[in-house]
């Protein structure tokens, strides 16, 4: 009986790499930019698609329909990513499980109508590429003409993989 248990353990250990296939994140060659150039998700994993998330009110003392209520691009990015993090946590996932991100940025009137990519990155790097959470998603960021509210500068949608 003991020999059978050992044999079964050895066989299982030999097969373990097939069962332990993990997400592969390809870094951008010769770059420290905090995104993956590509992400591979092995067969058998469950993909979770989160709808676009827009910023919450950041300043409750500001007029509800004002740009000040939502803040600048960095503030909105942190608010959106905090909301995504909370939604993922409620599903048993984390920001480390995000494999794809699409970012929609509206031109900031304070920046001459151009998207504030630096402000976005200042918020983004609080959640991705940190020592606590080094997993980087593949990502697209684009400027769009408008979002659902004229005060929104940021909307983000993500795809996560269930480990």
N, C-alpha and C positions, 0 to 999 in steps of 0.2 A: 504494500500500500504506500509506504514511504517513497519507494522508487517511482511509483506512478505520480505522486505529488511533485517530486523533483522534476520528472520529465515534463509534466504539465507546466510547471513554472518556467523551465528552460524554453519550451515551445512558445509560451505566452510572451516571454521576454524577447524572443527573436521576432515575434510578430508585432510587438509594441510600436516600433517606428511607423508601421502602416496605420495604426490606430491613433498615433499621436501627431499625425500630420498637422502642421500649424500654419497660420497665416504668415506669408513671406512678404516683407516690406523691403522694396529696393530703394536704396538711398540714391540721391542725385550724385553722380560721380564728381569728385573734387569740389563738393559744396557742403556748406553747413546750413543751407536754407532749410527751415523746419517743415518740410513736406517730403513724402515719398514720391519718387518718380513713377512708381507702379506698386500695386499691391496684388498678391495672388491669394485667393481664397480656395482652399482645397474642397474637393467634392464632399458632400455630406454635412457641410456647415450650413447653418441657417442665417440668411441675410435679413436684417431688420432695417426697413426704410422709414426714416422719420420725415414727416412733412416739414416744410419750411417753418422756421421759428422767427418771430419778429421781436423787437426789444420790448421789455416791460417798462413801465414808468420808473424813471430813476430818481426824479425829484418830485415828491408828492406836494411840495409847496408851490411848484410852478403851475401855471394855468394848464389844465388837462389837455388842451388842444394846441399846446405850444411846443416848439422845438426844444426849449429848455427842459420840458418835462421828461424828455427822452435822452438828452445829453448828446455829446459828440460821438464820432465813430468809435473811438476806443471804449467809451462808456456803454454804448449800445452793443458792441461786440462782446464785452464781458457779460452784460445782461443776457444776451442771446445764448452764449455758451454755458452760462450758469443754468439757464432754463433747460438746455439740451442735456446737460450733465444730470440734472434732477430727473428728467424724463427717463433717461437711460437707467439711472439707479433704480427707479421704480419698476423697471423691466428686468432687473438683475444684471445689468450691463454697466460699463463704465466708458469714460472717454478713451481709454486704451483699446476699446473694442471697435472704435470708429475706423473704417477703412477708406471711406470716400466722403468728401465734403464739397459742396457747391456753395459759393458765397456770392451774394448779390449785394452790390454796394451802389448807393445813389450818390451822385455828385453832391458834395457838401457846399452849400452856398458860401460858407466861411472860407472855402478853399477855391473860390472862383468857379464853382460848378464841377470840379474834378473830384473823383473819389479819393478819400483819405486812406490810401493803402498803408501808410506808416501807422496811422491810428488803429487800423484794423489789426496789423501785425502786433502792435503793442498789447492789444487785448488777447489775440490768438496765442501768443507765446506764453501767456499765463497758464494755458491749459495743455499745450502740445509742445513736445521737445524739452520738457523739464526733467529734472532728475527723478521726480516722483512719478511722472508719466511720460516716458520717452517714445512711446509708439506714435508714429507719424502717419496720417492718412494721405492718400493721393488727394489733390485738391485743385479746384478751379476757382478763380475769383474774377468777377467781371463787373463792370459798371453798367447799370441799367437806368432807364429813363425815370422810373418811379416804382414805388412799392404801394401797398394798400393804403397807407397813411402818408400824407406829405411830410410828416415828421420822422418817418422811419428812414434811416440811412443804411441799415443792415438787415438782411434776411439770410439765414443759413439753413440748409438742409443737409442731413448726413445719412450715410448708410453704415450700419454696424454689423459685425458678425458675432453670432452667439458662440462662445468658446465651447 
